[in-house]
Amino acid sequence: MHTAAGAAAVTARAWSQTAGANERLRVGIIGCGGIAGHHLNTLLKMKEADNVHVTVVCDIYDKRAQAFADRTGARIEKDYRRLLDADDVDYVLIATPEHWHAQMTLDALDAGKHIYVEKPMTHHIEESKKVLAKLKTKPNLKLQVGVQGTSDDSYEEAWEAIKNGDLGKVVLAQIDYSRNHIDDFWAYPIDEDAKPGVNLDWNAWLGPAKKVPWDPERYFRWRRYWDYSGGISTDLYVHRATRLIKAMNLKCPDYVVGTGGKFQFDKSIAEIPDTFNVLADYPEGLTMQLVSTMANDTPIKHMIRGHKATLEFTRTGWTITPQRQYAKEMKPKEFTKKGAESTELHHRNLQNAIRKGEALKCDADLGFYGVVVCSMAVDSFRKRQYLKWDRVRERAVRA
């Protein structure tokens, strides 16, 4: 535990037990890149109405940290552990590349901070298991995983409909997340101002990943490399899979296979595939199908297929349509959502959890189930193997 962690833990416990609905919450931001910029816009919007204030920011690239400090008036800490030790931080936003999520989350729990960690909760399954174990020793701390789509109540209500028998036996769920690019995929701009050893700490950014020489491609386009990301699976599918897991009350799959390749952008230096698809069989007796390519953005319907009816997710909620054979037995239904896929709602949910014990929309358990299927999909693809989940040892093994 860090030098101020004991005091911080007392502060966090006090918040979780006694903070009133309008008490100020102070946020520390670790990682000041593009996703964090979206969060910052949200938090600034919430500043007055929700009494939320950004007090400390941290990034290994000075330019990014300064930009956030200029917008918030927050002070800068170059070492994220100093931010975690701060007395004026109640919850921390971790918006770094995936390979840092686990260690920063574990350190934040040790420092007594509530957490909003961007998806996926961790880069690998074993890391998620460590987070769950640590969290059990910190019952007063709240951890929200940044799958903001779970703040859309469509998925909670879909489970109520399934429990009620409105679909009959569920057999297949399908969902996609596709995009399109002209020259290369996820080739984000490279900032020529970044100078390692001058205004950027490259070794600190690499952290637990293998040490390699400075490479602006890896820094600015890290989603394209296995050392820092699971590509489509952990950046996009985790959003979709976690929603379906919530909608069908699933946990870990029985079997997973991931397929695909660099089919369009075959000359890209990216390590990850541009087309990636997953089939995951669950012990409840159903398959989850995840579809994605970076070379065609035509969507497919997002739906849960039951033997007697089909639930289709829409922009306003969902509809249930009986199968023709069961038209007399089953009734059409429609649900209009009250929530949304919203970072603001997701932060507010965490704030309400801290202040008054509201249930989290994407807690660590749900985050773990999302990591399991998405990580197994990556491993299946990379090993070209059909993988099985060993429920005793809680690990993926060759089927």
C-alpha positions in Angstrom: 0.0 0.0 0.0 1.3 3.5 -0.8 2.2 6.0 1.9 -1.2 7.7 2.0 -3.2 4.6 1.2 -4.4 4.0 4.7 -5.9 7.4 5.0 -7.3 7.1 1.5 -9.0 3.9 2.5 -10.7 5.5 5.5 -11.8 8.4 3.2 -13.3 5.9 0.7 -15.1 3.9 3.4 -16.6 7.1 4.8 -17.8 8.1 1.3 -19.5 4.8 0.7 -21.2 4.8 4.1 -22.1 8.4 4.8 -21.9 10.6 1.7 -25.1 12.4 1.0 -26.8 12.7 -2.3 -25.4 16.1 -3.1 -21.9 15.8 -1.5 -19.0 16.7 -3.8 -17.2 13.8 -5.5 -13.6 14.5 -6.6 -12.3 12.6 -9.6 -8.7 11.7 -10.6 -8.1 10.8 -14.3 -5.4 8.4 -15.3 -4.8 8.5 -19.0 -5.6 11.7 -21.0 -6.0 10.4 -24.5 -9.0 10.3 -26.9 -11.4 8.1 -24.8 -10.5 10.1 -21.7 -11.4 13.3 -23.6 -14.9 12.0 -24.1 -15.1 11.3 -20.4 -13.8 14.7 -19.6 -16.4 16.4 -21.7 -19.0 14.3 -19.7 -17.6 15.1 -16.3 -17.4 18.8 -17.1 -21.0 18.8 -18.2 -21.9 17.1 -14.9 -19.8 19.4 -12.7 -22.5 21.7 -11.4 -25.6 19.6 -11.6 -23.9 16.5 -10.1 -21.3 18.2 -8.0 -18.5 16.3 -9.6 -15.0 17.9 -9.9 -11.8 16.7 -11.6 -9.0 17.5 -9.2 -6.0 15.5 -10.5 -4.9 14.3 -13.9 -2.1 12.0 -15.0 -0.5 11.0 -18.3 2.9 9.9 -19.4 2.7 12.4 -22.3 3.1 15.9 -20.8 1.1 17.5 -23.7 -2.0 15.5 -23.0 -1.8 16.0 -19.2 -1.4 19.7 -19.6 -4.4 19.9 -22.0 -6.6 18.3 -19.4 -5.2 20.5 -16.6 -5.9 23.6 -18.7 -9.5 22.6 -19.1 -10.2 21.6 -15.5 -7.8 23.5 -13.3 -6.7 20.2 -11.9 -3.1 19.6 -10.9 -0.9 17.2 -12.7 0.8 14.1 -11.3 3.2 12.2 -13.6 3.1 9.0 -11.6 -0.3 7.5 -11.3 0.5 6.2 -7.8 0.8 9.7 -6.6 -2.7 10.4 -7.9 -4.0 7.4 -6.0 -2.3 8.6 -2.8 -4.1 12.0 -3.1 -6.6 12.9 -0.4 -8.6 15.0 -2.8 -9.6 12.0 -5.1 -12.7 10.0 -4.3 -12.9 8.0 -7.5 -10.5 7.4 -10.3 -11.1 7.1 -14.0 -8.7 4.6 -15.6 -8.7 5.4 -19.3 -5.4 3.9 -20.4 -4.5 1.1 -22.9 -5.8 -2.3 -21.8 -2.4 -3.7 -20.7 -2.4 -1.2 -17.7 -6.0 -1.8 -16.5 -5.3 -4.6 -14.1 -2.3 -3.1 -12.2 -3.9 0.3 -11.9 -7.2 -1.1 -10.8 -5.5 -3.3 -8.1 -3.4 -0.3 -6.9 -6.5 1.9 -6.8 -8.3 -0.7 -4.6 -5.3 -0.8 -2.3 -5.4 3.0 -2.1 -9.1 2.9 -1.1 -10.4 4.6 -4.3 -13.7 3.9 -6.0 -13.1 3.1 -9.7 -14.4 3.7 -13.2 -12.2 1.5 -15.4 -12.6 1.6 -19.2 -13.5 -1.7 -20.9 -12.3 -4.3 -20.9 -11.9 -4.6 -17.1 -8.5 -6.3 -17.7 -6.4 -7.4 -20.7 -6.3 -11.0 -19.6 -8.6 -13.5 -17.7 -6.1 -14.1 -14.9 -5.8 -10.4 -14.2 -9.6 -10.2 -13.9 -9.5 -13.0 -11.3 -7.0 -11.0 -9.3 -9.3 -7.9 -9.4 -12.3 -9.9 -8.2 -10.3 -11.4 -5.4 -9.0 -8.0 -4.3 -12.4 -6.5 -4.5 -13.8 -9.1 -2.1 -11.4 -7.7 0.5 -12.7 -4.1 -0.2 -16.5 -4.5 0.3 -17.1 -0.7 0.6 -15.4 0.2 -2.7 -17.3 0.5 -6.0 -15.9 -0.6 -9.3 -17.8 0.3 -12.5 -16.6 -1.2 -15.8 -16.9 1.2 -18.8 -19.4 -0.8 -20.9 -21.8 2.2 -20.9 -24.3 0.3 -23.0 -25.4 -1.5 -19.9 -26.8 1.8 -18.6 -29.5 1.1 -21.3 -32.2 -0.7 -19.3 -33.3 -2.6 -22.5 -31.0 -5.4 -21.4 -32.2 -5.7 -17.9 -35.8 -5.7 -19.2 -34.9 -8.3 -21.8 -33.9 -10.7 -19.1 -37.2 -10.1 -17.3 -39.0 -11.0 -20.6 -36.9 -14.2 -21.0 -37.5 -15.2 -17.4 -41.2 -14.7 -18.0 -41.1 -17.2 -20.9 -41.9 -14.6 -23.5 -39.4 -16.2 -26.0 -39.6 -19.8 -25.1 -36.3 -21.6 -24.9 -33.5 -19.2 -26.1 -31.2 -20.8 -28.6 -29.3 -18.1 -30.4 -28.3 -14.5 -29.9 -26.6 -12.4 -32.6 -25.1 -9.0 -32.6 -22.5 -7.0 -34.6 -20.1 -4.1 -34.4 -18.7 -3.3 -37.9 -16.9 -0.3 -39.4 -15.3 0.6 -42.7 -12.1 2.3 -43.6 -10.5 3.4 -46.9 -6.8 3.0 -46.6 -6.0 1.2 -43.3 -8.0 0.5 -40.2 -7.6 2.2 -36.8 -4.6 4.2 -38.2 -5.0 7.1 -35.8 -3.0 10.3 -36.4 0.6 10.4 -35.0 1.5 13.5 -33.1 5.0 14.6 -34.1 5.3 16.6 -30.8 5.7 13.4 -28.8 9.4 13.0 -27.9 10.3 10.1 -25.6 12.8 11.2 -22.9 11.7 14.8 -23.4 8.0 15.1 -22.9 6.9 11.4 -22.9 7.9 8.5 -20.6 7.9 5.5 -23.0 9.1 3.0 -20.4 6.3 4.0 -18.1 3.7 3.6 -20.9 5.0 0.1 -21.7 4.8 -0.9 -18.0 3.9 -4.6 -17.7 4.3 -5.2 -21.5 7.5 -6.4 -23.0 10.2 -3.7 -23.5 10.6 -2.5 -27.1 12.2 0.6 -28.6 10.1 3.8 -29.0 7.5 3.2 -31.7 5.0 5.9 -32.4 2.9 3.3 -34.2 2.5 1.3 -31.1 1.9 4.3 -28.9 -0.7 6.2 -31.0 -2.2 3.0 -32.6 -2.0 0.6 -29.7 -5.3 -1.1 -30.5 -3.6 -2.8 -33.4 -1.1 -4.7 -31.3 -1.6 -7.8 -29.2 0.7 -6.6 -26.4 -1.7 -3.8 -25.5 -5.1 -4.9 -26.9 -7.3 -7.7 -28.1 -8.3 -5.7 -31.1 -11.9 -6.0 -32.3 -12.7 -8.5 -29.5 -11.8 -6.4 -26.5 -12.4 -3.0 -28.0 -15.7 -3.6 -29.7 -17.1 -7.0 -28.9 -16.8 -6.4 -25.2 -19.5 -3.8 -25.6 -21.8 -6.1 -27.4 -21.1 -9.4 -25.6 -21.5 -7.8 -22.1 -25.0 -6.5 -23.1 -26.1 -9.9 -24.2 -24.6 -11.6 -21.2 -26.7 -9.2 -19.1 -29.8 -9.7 -21.2 -29.6 -13.5 -20.9 -28.2 -13.7 -17.3 -25.1 -15.6 -18.6 -21.7 -16.1 -16.9 -18.9 -18.0 -18.6 -19.2 -19.9 -21.9 -18.6 -23.6 -22.4 -16.8 -23.3 -25.7 -15.5 -20.4 -27.8 -14.0 -20.1 -31.3 -12.7 -17.0 -33.0 -12.1 -16.8 -36.7 -11.0 -14.1 -39.2 -7.9 -12.5 -40.6 -6.5 -9.5 -42.5 -8.8 -10.0 -45.5 -9.0 -6.4 -46.8 -6.0 -4.6 -45.3 -3.6 -7.4 -45.8 -0.6 -5.0 -46.1 -1.4 -3.3 -42.8 1.4 -3.6 -40.2 -1.3 -4.1 -37.6 -1.0 -7.5 -35.8 -4.8 -7.8 -35.2 -7.2 -9.0 -37.9 -9.5 -6.6 -39.8 -12.3 -9.2 -39.8 -13.1 -11.1 -36.7 -16.0 -13.3 -35.8 -16.9 -15.3 -32.7 -19.2 -18.2 -31.8 -19.6 -18.9 -28.0 -21.7 -21.7 -26.7 -23.1 -21.3 -23.2 -24.1 -24.0 -20.7 -27.7 -22.7 -20.8 -27.9 -24.3 -24.2 -27.5 -21.3 -26.6 -24.9 -19.8 -28.9 -23.8 -16.1 -28.9 -22.7 -14.9 -32.4 -20.5 -11.8 -32.7 -19.9 -10.4 -36.2 -17.4 -7.7 -37.1 -15.3 -6.4 -40.0 -13.4 -3.2 -40.5 -14.1 -3.3 -44.2 -17.9 -3.1 -44.4 -20.2 -1.3 -42.0 -23.6 -2.8 -43.0 -25.2 -3.8 -39.8 -27.1 -6.9 -38.9 -30.1 -7.1 -36.6 -29.4 -7.4 -32.9 -31.6 -10.1 -31.6 -32.2 -13.0 -29.2 -33.9 -15.9 -30.9 -36.2 -18.1 -28.8 -38.0 -21.2 -29.9 -41.4 -19.5 -29.7 -40.5 -15.8 -30.3 -37.7 -13.4 -31.2 -36.6 -10.3 -29.3 -35.1 -7.6 -31.5 -33.3 -4.7 -30.0 -34.2 -1.3 -31.6 -33.1 2.3 -31.2 -36.0 2.8 -28.8 -35.8 -0.4 -26.8 -37.0 -3.8 -28.1 -39.8 -5.7 -29.7 -40.9 -9.3 -29.3 -42.4 -11.1 -32.3 -43.9 -14.5 -32.0 -42.8 -17.3 -34.3 -45.5 -18.2 -36.8 -46.0 -21.6 -35.3 -46.7 -20.1 -31.9 -48.7 -17.0 -33.0 -51.8 -18.1 -31.0 -49.9 -18.9 -27.9 -47.4 -16.1 -27.7 -48.1 -12.3 -27.7 -46.2 -9.5 -29.3 -44.5 -7.1 -26.9 -42.7 -3.8 -27.1 -40.4 -2.1 -24.5 -39.4 1.6 -24.6 -36.2 2.2 -22.9 -35.6 4.9 -20.2 -31.9 4.6 -20.1 -29.3 4.8 -22.9 -25.8 3.9 -24.0 -24.4 6.9 -22.2 -21.2 7.7 -20.5 -23.0 10.3 -18.4 -25.6 7.8 -17.1 -22.8 5.3 -16.5 -20.8 7.9 -14.4 -23.9 9.0 -12.6 -24.7 5.3 -11.7 -21.2 5.0 -10.2 -21.7 8.3 -8.3 -25.1 7.1 -7.0 -23.5 3.8 -6.0 -20.8 5.7 -4.0 -23.3 8.1 -2.4 -26.3 5.9 -1.7 -25.5 2.4 -2.5 -27.3 2.1 -5.9 -26.6 -1.1 -7.8 -23.9 -0.8 -10.5 -24.9 -1.3 -14.1 -21.6 -3.1 -15.0 -19.9 -4.4 -11.8 -16.7 -6.4 -11.7 -18.5 -9.7 -12.0 -20.2 -8.7 -15.2 -16.9 -7.2 -16.4 -15.3 -10.5 -15.7 -17.8 -12.5 -17.8 -17.2 -10.1 -20.7 -13.4 -10.5 -20.4 -13.7 -14.3 -20.4 -15.6 -14.6 -23.7 -13.6 -11.9 -25.5 -10.2 -13.1 -24.2 -11.1 -16.7 -25.1 -12.0 -15.5 -28.6 -8.6 -13.8 -29.1 -6.7 -16.9 -27.8 -8.8 -19.2 -30.0 -8.0 -17.1 -33.1 -4.3 -16.7 -32.3 -3.9 -20.4 -31.5 -6.3 -21.6 -34.2 -7.9 -23.8 -31.5 -11.4 -24.4 -30.3 -11.3 -23.5 -26.6 -13.3 -24.9 -23.6 -13.8 -23.1 -20.3 -12.5 -25.3 -17.4 -15.0 -24.4 -14.6 -12.9 -26.0 -11.8 -9.7 -24.1 -12.6 -11.4 -21.1 -14.1 -9.2 -21.1 -17.2 -9.5 -21.7 -21.0 -8.1 -25.0 -22.2 -8.0 -26.7 -25.5 -11.3 -28.4 -26.3 
